[in-house]
Amino acid sequence: MALRNPDVEVLAITTVAGNVSVRQATRNALYTAQLCGSTVPVFTGAAAPLRRAHYSAAWFHGADGLGDHGYPPPTRGAEAKHAAEAIIETVESHPGLVMVTLGPLTNIALALEERPSIAAKVSRFVLMGGNPCCEGNVTPAAEYNIWCDPEAAQVVARSGLPIELVGWHLCRAEAVLSLADIQQVLGFNNAIANFAIECNSSAQEAFFVQTGEHGISLPDPVAMAVALYPSIVVEQSEHFMDIETQSELTRGMTVVDRLNVALDERNRERWSTAIAGRGAKIIWTINNMAWKQALFAALK
């Protein structure tokens, strides 16, 4: 969506161990950029979370993360520089840029630990992750991107970055690409539109098993739509947010102070680290018709 928007310059893509291994993620990013006719630099990042073993989401997205359709290898390789270093250099050379994250936050945390000052140089930080109002998609308590590396997510939550949280709830119900929507996309009859549907074949099946909902749930494109077209946001509010890292039962839970009680005396000590930063914008609802139109425009 970003690569096909003529008004947007994509400066870099970084990859991380998430749905698939970081090596496979890099291959997928390069292949997708190539499909879009882009030579944007791709930087390989962390091969594992900060302090935990990596558990992929192959059960949902397929072993290759793209539905296991045997896509050919990309014709170019990734850059030599590590993703965290590339993030630091890109932010510092382009102050005011918009950063969009679609996976675990390991690379961002590594960059922040090396250079905390970059947080103040990002104008918007659109974060696909979390479940601020509902059940999770990997455990009852947590959404996958945050659960995968909760320590990294906590670093980001406390960093002072201007977070706009696009939770898993925003790609469900009326936001799901229905069977009619899928046929509409396939009707565009081009390689990119076909790829967008085909690469989500495994995810479509897994989503039905998980939720009983028919169609394709697309959290990452929803987040990109929010980044590209902020006007699709219908309801949002700003709150302190923190991430659970100690409990295995609620590992990765996105804890949002929706009633704004963090500053109360009884809570101040527990939330002292979180409130030292800044609040996050939590997006509660979007215009689902507008989000789909943004997607369709990118795929036509």
N, C-alpha and C positions, 0 to 999 in steps of 0.2 A: 504493500500500500504506500509506503514512504518512497520507495524507489520509483514508483510510477506516478508520483505526484510532481508535476512540473514546477511547483512553487517551493519544493523542499530539496535541500542539499543534504544527503546522507554522508556524514564525514567518515564514519567507521562502523563496522559491525564487530562485536566481540562475542566469543562463544564460551560456554561453561558446561561443566558436567551437570546435567539435569535430566530431562526426559530420556536422553541417551548419553553415552560417553562424550567427553569433550572432543575427541577425535571425530566421532560421527557427526556431532553438532557442527563442527567446522566444515566437514564435507557437505552437509545439508545447506549451510549458509552460503557456501561458494556456489553450489548448484542452483540455489534459488536466485542468487544475484545474477548468475549467468543467464538464467531463464528470462530475467527482466532486462537483459542487455546492459548490465551495470558492471563496472570494474571497481566498485567500492572496496577499499582494503578490508580484509577480514583478519582478525587477530585471535589466536587461540589462547584461552585462559586456563583457569583452574581445573585440574583433573579430578578434584574431590572437594567436598566441603571443608571449611576451616578446621574443624575438630572432630569430624564424624566420617564414617564410611559412606560411600555414595550408593544410593539405591535409585535405580532408574525407574521410568514409567513405561517400560517396554510393554507391560501388560495392557496399557491403554493405547499407545501410539504405534506399536509394532517394534521389532528389534532395531530397525533403522530410523525410527521416529517419523517415518513418512509412509507408513502402511505397508512396507515390505513389497514394493512393486519393482524392485531391481533397477532403480534409476542409475544411469551411467555416472562414472566419476566426473567431477568438474575438470575443466581443461586448465585451470590454474590453481596454485596453492596459496596457503595463508602466508601472511607476513611473518618475519622472524621474531619480531618484538612480542613480548608477553602482553596479554590483554590489559592487565592492570597498569602497566607502564604506558600503554597506548591511551588508556582512559585519562590518566594524569596529563599527558602531553596534549591530548586533543582538547580537554577542558581549558587548560591554561592558555592555549593558543586561540581559543574561540570562546571567550567569556560571554555568558548569556545564552549558550546553546541549550537546547532541549534534549534531555536524556530519557530514553524509554527502555525499561527493562522487562524482558519477557521470560525470564528464567530465574533460578536461584541467584542470590545476590553476592556470591563469593568474590567475583572480580571487583565489584564496587567496594566491598569491605576492605579488600587488600589495598585498593587505591587510596581509600580514606585513611587507612592506618599509616600508609606511607606519606600521604600529603593531605591532612585534614582540611586545609584551606580551600580545596577545590569545591567543597560543599557550597560555599558562598558565591561561586562563579557559575553555577548552574541556574538557569532561569526557571525551568520546570523539570521535575523529576517524576515522570509518569511510571508508576510501578504496578505491573500486573502481578497480583498476588494477594493472598489473605482472604479471610471470610469474616468480615466485621459484623455481619448480622445474622449468620446462619451456619449450617453444618459445613464441614470441610469436604474435600473431594478425595483425600487420601486417608484421613482418619476422621472420626466424628468431630474432632476439634480443630483440624487444620487443613489448609489448602497446600497443594504439593510444593510450589516454589518456595514458600516460607518454611514448610516442614523439612524440606531437603537440607537446607542449611540455616537453621534458626539463629545460630550465633552471628552469621553474616547479616541476616535480616535485622537483628537487634542493633548491630553496629550502624546500619543504615538508618534505622528508626531514630537513633539517638544522635545522628550526625549533624543535624541542622539543614539537611537537604530539603528543598521545597517539594515534599512528597505529595503526589496526587494518587491516592490508592484506588486502583481499579480491581475490585475483588471478584472472586469467582461467581458471585451471585449475579453479576451483570451480564453473563453470557448464557443465562438460563431462561426458561419460560418463553416469552415472546421474542427474546433476543436470539433464540436458536434458529439456525437456518432450517426451515421446514422442508418437507419433500418438494413442495411447489417452488420454494426458493432455490433448492438444489437444481431443479429442472431449468429454472430461469438462467442460472449461472452456466449450466451446460449448454444452453441455447446460444450463449455468446460464441461458442464454437471456435475457441482459440486455445493455444497451448497453455497459457497461464490460467485461464478459467478452468480448463480440464484438470490441470495439476492441483489447483486449490481444492477441488472436490475429491479427486482420486487419492491424494496424499492423506486425506482424513478418513479413508474408508475404515481402517481399524478403529480410529477414535469414534466414529459414528456407531459402530457396533458396541464398543465398550461403554459409551455414554448411555445407550439404551439399557444395557445390563445394569449399569450403576443407578440410573434414575428412573427408568421406564419412559423417558422422553424420546420421541422420534425426531431425527434430524442431526445436525452437526452443531456442536457447541464450540464456539471460537473465542476463547478468552483473550488470546494474544491480538487478533485483529480488532477486537473491541477496544483494547487498551491503545492500540495504534490509532484507531478512529478518534478516541478522546484526545490524544496528543495532536493529531492533525486538525481536528474540528472541535474545539472546546465547547462550541455551542450545542453539541448533542447532549451535554450534561443537563439534566433536569433538576436534580436535587443533590446538593453536597453541603457539607458542614465541616468545620475545622475542630480537631480534637487532638489531645495528646494520645500517643499510641506507643505500645511496647510489645515485645515478642517474648513468649514463654520459652525458656531454654532449659529449665531444671527438671520439669516433670516429664516422664515418658508418656503418661496418659494424655497430657495436653501439649506435648512438644509442638512448637511452631504455631501455637494459637496466637492470632492477631487480637490483642487486647486493646480495645478502643474506649477511651473515656467519653462515651457518648453523652453522659449527663454532666460532664465538666466538673467532676468532684476531685480531680487530682490535686488541686491546690488547697483543698480543705486540710486543716491541721492533721486530721486523723490519717490522711493519705500521703502527706507531703514526704515523709521519710521513704516510703516504698517507691514513690514515683520521682524521687529527687533527681535521678539520672535522666529520666525521660523528659522532665519539664525543664531541664537545663538547656535543651535544644529548642525546638519549635514544634508547633502543632502540625499535623498532617491534614490535608484536605481528603476527606473520605467521601467518595462518590457513591451515592445510594441508588440513584436511578438515572437512566439515560433515555433518550428518544430512540426507541428501537427501530422505527421506520427510517430515521435519519442515519442510524448506524449502518443499516443494511444498504441504503442507497450509497453511502460512502464506499462500502465494500464492492458493490456492483460497479461503481464508476471506475474503481481500480482494476477490475477484472475484464472490463469490456475491451 
